[in-house]
Amino acid sequence: MRRNTWKSIALISLALILGTGGSAWAANPATISVTVTIQSLSVSATGAIAFGTVATSTSTVSGTSSTVLNDGNVTETFSLSLTNPATWTAVQAAPAVAEEYALLAQFNSSAPTSGSFTYANHALSTTSVASSGTKFAGNQNGLSLPATTVRNLWFRFDAPTSTAVTTQQTITVTVTASAG
């Protein structure tokens, strides 16, 4: 009997070591790491643009550009709009009557020529308009820009045909970033 007892103990021990029913041994509890990054849509611009004194019915390209930076953490597309000064109205064509003006914007690595601006693709309005492969585009554009991308934004001002306002006017241009 003694031999059978040791044999039984050996078989039970082997069963305990190997497990029963093909069960696997695992740690309890298990952990999962979950990470998240919050989307940051952000744009910054530098450089006030000063055209100085211009004559009525003339077009002038800015002497410097504004530097526009995607300082968010996702790909962004820039949209542009303007705010009219108190007595002038922006048009998206050649100014034709008193107190109308046009302000055009173009992303370009260096100073563009006056003729490279078109009203259809570059004229700003009070409604925000998204950049595209042609909208506000020169040899650069504001479409689908990865984080840290810098663009140079140049302007052309088309003065009113006539105006009663001869003091300095300020036109505010707003650059807005959206994902994509």
Buried (B, 14 or more C-beta within 10 A) or exposed (E): EEEEEEEEEEEEEEEEEEEEEEEEEEEEEEEEEEEEEEEEBEBEBEEEBEBEEBEEEEBBBBEEBBEBBBBBBBBBBBBBBBEBBEEBEBBBEEBEEBBBBBBBBBBBEEBBEEEBBEEEBBBBBEEBBBBBEEBBBBEBBBBBBEBEBEBBBBBBBBBBBEBEEEEEBEBEBBBBBBEE
